[in-house]
Amino acid sequence: MLQQVAPEANLRFAPLQAEYGEPIPDGIEYPSYVKPVKAAFSVLARRVESRSELQRHTRFGRRELWVIRHLVEPFERVCRARLPEAGPSHRMLMEEPVLPQVAQYNLDGWVFDGRCMRSAWSMR
C-alpha cells in the first residue's frame, strides 16, 4: 500500500524469485535484507552481504523448518481458505537495507466504518 500512495517514502523491495533451497537468481543487489513475507517477530529475517550468503540462509535447517511449520503454516491454511488472492505465505522478500543514521517511524492502526479504531506510532 505504501508503494502505491508514497513510493518516495518506501524502501526498494522485490519478491525473491526462488523457492526455499533453490538456486538464487542473478541480479540481486547486495547488501540486502531478506525476510519471509509472513513470520512472527521477523523470525528468519536477516541482512545478507552476498549471493552465497543468501543461498546458505535459504537452505533451512531443522530449527528453521520447525519455525516455518509452527508459525507460517497455520496462517497459510487460513489465508488459502479466506484470502487466496494473497498468494502463498511461503515466500521470501528482499528489501533495501535502512541506513542507521536515518530516523525510522512505524505507524500502526486501522479504520473501521470510517472511524480510526486504534493507532500508535514509534520512532527508532
Secondary structure, DSSP 8 states (H G I E B T S, - for coil): -HHHH-GGGS--EEE--S-TTS---S---SSEEEEESS-GGGTT-EEE-SHHHHHHHTS--HHHHHHIIIIIHHHHHHHHHH-GGG--SS-EEEE----TTS--EEEEEEEETTEEEEEEEEE-
